[in-house]
């Protein structure tokens, strides 16, 4: 028998890439279908690679609770057989005119494309780039007060470093450093190195997904540093080509990557030691009154 089940996905699931969204929907509806099949053999036909998505992409996009639910609903049922079909089935409804009834696609490739702010963003160094930059953000508590700073450097030179506000966290400082690196290299090809796993993950996985969800977490709360993440995602579009690479922090040696990361770390800490000045504007004398000319409107003229 063929039955029609409809259920609205929650706000977080609605922000998933299309293929993964279909898998989440299947995980919700298969238990409902079992009310009819009563444990007898059941086949789930879908144009999406449900099993591959759960195994290879599930941990990046799903909470452990949601992933466990989907594994129980789709992978652990002995009476359920999942088939990836490329033919039109009732669940696809009406296809778009330009699809030419071709439903075959690579789910993993599509999800990987949608989870990044730009399709060609690389996580490994690109050859023959115009610039090699290193970024770091620093935040620590000294004498009971938080001090923060960031730096953008080459292997030998500090391009930019600055003191940040006392309320700036280490994660926020790392985001600001990456954003400035992208802004400084607008129109150029660049490899950018960071030792922050958080900032690296924002660029390559979580950031774009959070943006599609409106920076709302699975629990319905706001994502930390949402405005900074959005600004970083926009800045990533500025270089002509960009790779953001994660490197280990505090390594020893004379490797170019180690030296560049060490310089960025030192520069960000040095910047954080600058005195924080609160700028205020004060009037030295009372302003002279400025006469305001009255311009009559149409009603006054009449």
Secondary structure, 3 states (H helix, E strand, C coil): CCCCCCCCCCHHHHCCCHHHHHHHHHHHHHHHHHHHHCCCCEEEEECCCHHHHHHHCHHHHCCHHHHHHHHHHHHCCCCEEEEECCCCCHHHCCCCHHHCCCCCCCHHHHHHHHCCCCCCCECCCCCCCCEEEEEEEEEEEECCEEEEEEEEECCCCEEEEEEECCCCCHHHHHHHHHHHHHHHCCCCEEEEEECCHHHHHHHHHHHHHHHHCCCECCCCCECCCHHHHHHHHHHCCCCCEEEEEECCCCCCCCCHHHHHHHHHHHHHHHHHCCCCCCCCCCCCCCCCCCCCCCCCCHHHHC
